[in-house]
Amino acid sequence: MEVAVWDTYVQRKDGKTMHFDVLVPSDFNNEEQILGYGNSYLSNKNFETLKLTTELCNFCHIETAPKSVIDDISKKGYSIIEMENCN
């Protein structure tokens, strides 16, 4: 399965910058929904962040997804890969 990778940066209220990727099927390009996925992920964190906007979440590239990402997308429509300051 090919997925679109949306590179995302969000400022935490403690001053750190989070970096994570939102992965969706490669033919999915509804930016509002992709932001919704990112905000859903953020709502489960035990710290506060600033609001996620289109300036902070941008399409980056297409790649082949591993099984764990395919499973996530099958269950909830998206997958998150945590990169920096996500915990």
Order of alpha helices (4+ residues) and beta strands (2+ residues): beta-beta-alpha-beta-alpha-beta
